[in-house]
Amino acid sequence: MPTERCDAAVAGGGLTGLVTAASLARAGFEVVVVEGRERGAEGDGRVSAITVASERILRRLGAWERITGAASFRRMRVWEASGGAEIRFDARAVGAEHLGHIVENRVIAEALEEVVESLGVAWSRPSRVAGLELGRGEVTVELGRSPGRAEGRARVRSRIRAGLLVGADGGDSVVRSLVGIPARGRDYRQLGIVCSVRPERHHRDTAWQVARPAGPLAFLPLPEGLCSIVWSTARGHAEHLLALADDAFRRELETAFEGRLGAIEWAGPRAGFPLRAIRAATYSAPRVALAGDAAHTIHPLAGQGVNLGILDAAVLAEVAAEAAGRGRDPGGRAALLRYERRRKAHNLAVDLAVDGFDRLYRARGRPVRALRNAGLAAAHRLAPIKRRIILHASGFAGDLPASASE
Ligand SMILES: Cc1cc2nc3c(=O)[nH]c(=O)nc-3n(C[C@H](O)[C@H](O)[C@H](O)COP(=O)(O)OP(=O)(O)OC[C@H]3O[C@@H](n4cnc5c(N)ncnc54)[C@H](O)[C@@H]3O)c2cc1C
């Protein structure tokens, strides 16, 4: 049987892969997504803080209006534990209505799946990229079966030929390994505990984060006064917290959050995620581009991982469409290097800032604490610095794709 050919194959149907597939399909490319998990696989309870720039990209793709239960937040408050300095941000400082939205990852994925299907994107799932062979003007992707059955219209192929392969297959990217792109990693030796909670007092549309010596604890606003917490802490401590009975966990959480929203009246199921940073040396190889966590996995303390992946996806599709529009090869070296130039420096800057923040807040000793507090207090008073931080947090930094414009 001849192997089917498409313009682009996307390895990974996570949020980065889905935005890549939708953006490429909207630009007129024929796309196949290869995903290791079955359709309708359980969500993992994670939520994401979606920036205004990402919201615009999702809106242009027709995904945003399909998303239900997104909670907007207008303010952020970040402070150092045990009476340290505090910095507050308000969307009004940049003339905006909100700073972003908190949305369940599963809900965003479902909306994007509907969009890619409406755009005629084909699926191969459950199947995994298992090998690659570079040919003239194309790459052949060898697929291995994942455990499970193929369902519905999804078909499980054994090979796909494509002009471009996008590795959006997450931090442990097989595509990255198969093309031999080296990656440097850092294990934070922390778990991020994720859980929905109901505090006694309303969150007031504010994203809260306390910097604790073992890692940050965030309360992200959800509808109906609920919050989603991300508690990053040393692995041993996290395992202890995960094993606690419900009421004991709620008490520990209340204390760690310094009672800012009163008692924690209810807490849902908890899940722990190992936290690490991964930095790919390059984002491209012949006929292959890396995007999202496959290219850069970062600490969740600034809530930027998904957003960087969405920007990668939008820029990659924009670059491919520009190349095709000029009669050039969208999967060729020039287009892929252009993508890398537009995305890598920005992703690296965010990664370094987030990593620096983690180190700064975990450093102990009175002089460091005094310095941190002085820095935070000064930043709080300086409106231009705050405006810059707000614009970065809203996703308006780096070489943005046209789809992120108003
Ligand atoms: C606790 C925690 C909280 C976070 N909070 C935020 C936040 O508030 N805001 C934010 O922006 N980011 C946040 N992040 C980061 C964010 O979750 C990730 O950056 C994002 O999910 C990465 O998406 P991705 O699609 O690139 O990779 P993944 O989500 O890892 O998706 C990869 C996909 O590829 C598939 N796959 C893997 N191997 C293969 C293969 N060989 N063949 C085919 N398919 C394959 C997998 O099944 C998966 O579906 C958080 C992370 C953690 C751990």
The ligand as a Tripos MOL2 file, in Angstrom:
@<TRIPOS>MOLECULE
LIG
   53    58     1     0     0
SMALL
NO_CHARGES

@<TRIPOS>ATOM
      1 C1          1.5860   21.7960   37.7240 C.3       1 LIG1
      2 C2          1.6650   22.5260   36.4170 C.ar      1 LIG1
      3 C3          0.9370   23.7070   36.2330 C.ar      1 LIG1
      4 C4          1.0190   24.4090   35.0320 C.ar      1 LIG1
      5 N1          0.3370   25.6010   34.8910 N.ar      1 LIG1
      6 C5          0.4430   26.3060   33.7320 C.ar      1 LIG1
      7 C6         -0.2510   27.5730   33.5450 C.ar      1 LIG1
      8 O1         -0.9670   28.0720   34.4170 O.2       1 LIG1
      9 N2         -0.0970   28.2340   32.3550 N.ar      1 LIG1
     10 C7          0.6850   27.7390   31.3580 C.ar      1 LIG1
     11 O2          0.8080   28.3860   30.3020 O.2       1 LIG1
     12 N3          1.3540   26.5630   31.5000 N.ar      1 LIG1
     13 C8          1.2510   25.8270   32.6590 C.ar      1 LIG1
     14 N4          1.9290   24.6430   32.8010 N.ar      1 LIG1
     15 C9          2.7300   24.1390   31.6970 C.3       1 LIG1
     16 C10         1.8710   23.4290   30.6630 C.3       1 LIG1
     17 O3          1.0300   22.4790   31.2850 O.3       1 LIG1
     18 C11         2.7370   22.7990   29.5690 C.3       1 LIG1
     19 O4          3.6740   23.7470   29.1100 O.3       1 LIG1
     20 C12         1.8620   22.3660   28.3860 C.3       1 LIG1
     21 O5          0.8380   21.4700   28.7950 O.3       1 LIG1
     22 C13         2.7020   21.7220   27.2950 C.3       1 LIG1
     23 O6          1.8690   21.3740   26.1970 O.3       1 LIG1
     24 P1          2.4730   20.5350   24.9790 P.3       1 LIG1
     25 O7          1.3080   20.3050   24.0740 O.co2     1 LIG1
     26 O8          3.6760   21.2360   24.4330 O.co2     1 LIG1
     27 O9          2.9830   19.1730   25.6050 O.3       1 LIG1
     28 P2          2.1130   17.9900   26.3310 P.3       1 LIG1
     29 O10         0.9650   18.5570   27.0560 O.co2     1 LIG1
     30 O11         3.1140   17.1780   27.0790 O.co2     1 LIG1
     31 O12         1.5430   17.1670   25.0970 O.3       1 LIG1
     32 C14         2.3180   16.2520   24.3720 C.3       1 LIG1
     33 C15         1.3770   15.2740   23.6640 C.3       1 LIG1
     34 O13         2.1560   14.4050   22.8430 O.3       1 LIG1
     35 C16         1.7300   13.0580   22.9870 C.3       1 LIG1
     36 N5          2.9050   12.2220   22.6750 N.ar      1 LIG1
     37 C17         4.0160   12.0260   23.4230 C.ar      1 LIG1
     38 N6          4.8930   11.2370   22.7620 N.ar      1 LIG1
     39 C18         4.3300   10.9440   21.5600 C.ar      1 LIG1
     40 C19         4.7520   10.1920   20.4240 C.ar      1 LIG1
     41 N7          5.9420    9.5590   20.3760 N.pl3     1 LIG1
     42 N8          3.9230   10.1080   19.3530 N.ar      1 LIG1
     43 C20         2.7140   10.7330   19.3590 C.ar      1 LIG1
     44 N9          2.2550   11.4610   20.4160 N.ar      1 LIG1
     45 C21         3.0600   11.5690   21.4890 C.ar      1 LIG1
     46 C22         1.2420   12.9620   24.4240 C.3       1 LIG1
     47 O14         0.2960   11.9220   24.5740 O.3       1 LIG1
     48 C23         0.6160   14.3590   24.6220 C.3       1 LIG1
     49 O15        -0.7610   14.3890   24.2830 O.3       1 LIG1
     50 C24         1.8410   23.9190   33.9950 C.ar      1 LIG1
     51 C25         2.5720   22.7350   34.1570 C.ar      1 LIG1
     52 C26         2.4760   22.0340   35.3650 C.ar      1 LIG1
     53 C27         3.2820   20.7610   35.5470 C.3       1 LIG1
@<TRIPOS>BOND
     1     1     2 1
     2     2     3 ar
     3     2    52 ar
     4     3     4 ar
     5     4     5 ar
     6     4    50 ar
     7     5     6 ar
     8     6     7 ar
     9     6    13 1
    10     7     8 2
    11     7     9 ar
    12     9    10 ar
    13    10    11 2
    14    10    12 ar
    15    12    13 ar
    16    13    14 ar
    17    14    15 1
    18    14    50 ar
    19    15    16 1
    20    16    17 1
    21    16    18 1
    22    18    19 1
    23    18    20 1
    24    20    21 1
    25    20    22 1
    26    22    23 1
    27    23    24 1
    28    24    25 2
    29    24    26 1
    30    24    27 1
    31    27    28 1
    32    28    29 2
    33    28    30 1
    34    28    31 1
    35    31    32 1
    36    32    33 1
    37    33    34 1
    38    33    48 1
    39    34    35 1
    40    35    36 1
    41    35    46 1
    42    36    37 ar
    43    36    45 ar
    44    37    38 ar
    45    38    39 ar
    46    39    40 ar
    47    39    45 ar
    48    40    41 1
    49    40    42 ar
    50    42    43 ar
    51    43    44 ar
    52    44    45 ar
    53    46    47 1
    54    46    48 1
    55    48    49 1
    56    50    51 ar
    57    51    52 ar
    58    52    53 1
@<TRIPOS>SUBSTRUCTURE
     1 LIG1         1 GROUP 0 **** ****
